[in-house]
Amino acid sequence: MDYKDYYKTLHIAKEASQEEIKRAYRKLARKYHPDINKDASAEARFKEINEAHDVLKDKEKRKDYDSFGGNWQTGQEFRPPPDWRDSFKGDGNGSRRASNPHYSEFFESLFGGNPGHFTSENFSSVGQDGGRGHDLNAKISISLEDSYHGAKRTITLNRIVNDGTGIQTLKPQSLHITIPKGIMEGQQIRLEGQGEAEFVMGPSGNLFLEIVFEPHPIFTVNKRDIFLTLAVTPWEAALGATIAVPTLGGNVDLKLPANSQTGKKLRMKGRGLSSKNQVGNQFVTLTIHAPAAHTTEQRELYERMAEIMPYNPRSGWEVEK
Amino acid sequence: MKKEYVFTLLDETITWGLTEICTRCRVDSDLVYEMINEGILDPEGSSVETWRFNAVAIKRIQVACRLKNDLRVNLPGVALALDLLEELEELRSRTTQLS
């Protein structure tokens, strides 16, 4: 088990006052809150910050934590002393509750499971009412192809399960998810009754899965529309051409009109993320790539072009040359 | 055997009335009124009876509740944060398309 330096996590000195801890926590919580920070590592960082704060804001826990001395480094192999639970207060009763995925192994070895409410791994939870379990929110990453074609995914989540007697255990559970065709980033799928179980066998809450798109090597996306930058040669742009263009459904021939310029945008209707009721398009933006002139013959060809079709793309500027 | 779940895609084809959205999001109607007054929610319809909330409203309520609980932000602060986050998302999307 690795040691965790909670002071380092909150960027504060070991002698920090409670006010300084509070201020540091609030600042970092705002910065790394998963609804605000879209970085993939933000959620894990947010959990670390909360764990550090949960220990340091509590005078007793902080005192216990500080009793290990100040020479430990984050990541250093750590074992609490054998008499830890007898000597220190910890969670009071020394019993092992179900492991809480919101806390690290390090935290649990010192303070036990969270005596209050806790939620399943990778989830945030909202609202418990009238004897129903919490709703859970999680994100699921899919490819643009998964959205374009529709897909089936199996996800495994470590979830807290109540056995009806008040004892909570952590069990892996597989969920088979159908990704509907044309789903957009940010949309949610609600799975009824797949949220957190209620403490005394009441109905479970719901699970909300929010769609996040994995980055694509050639396409970008905005809502239902797919964007692609298409490199063409000067002669394809000038003379017009039929070009095989990649789409999420495979290559499709695109008719390039003659005398096209860089920046021209062409729409490929229905080639975006279309659902049952809504149509998405693909937009292709042209960029003309001129081949380099390496040989005498190639240079002469460019010179001949300059003679036959003199053209100044900077003609609108005050300085023309 | 694979277990089947009742799942619903919260897309643009579904809308909910005030009571339904409160049940779905497990919030009080008073909180929904406050969110409407702060401009966090903008239901279609001219009266409470005819209000219809879409899937975007569900997400905004969820995010608003998390920001409120986790960061102790009041509702005007949540409204400002949500507007700025939307703007940031739009700018990110444009930057990605340009790069």
Interface residues (C-beta under 8 A of the other chain):
Chain A: R26 A29 R30 H33 D35 I36 K38 S124 V126 G127 Q128 D129 R132 D135 N137 L175 H176 I177 T178 P180 I183 M184 G186 Q187 Q188 I189 R190 L191 E192 G193 Q194 F208 E210 T220 N222 F227 S275 N277 Q278
Chain B: K2 K3 E4 Y5 V6 F7 T8 L9 L10 D11 E12 T13 C25 R26 V27 A55 I58 K59 Q62 V63 C65 R66 L67 D70 L71 R72 A81 L85 R92 S93 T96 Q97
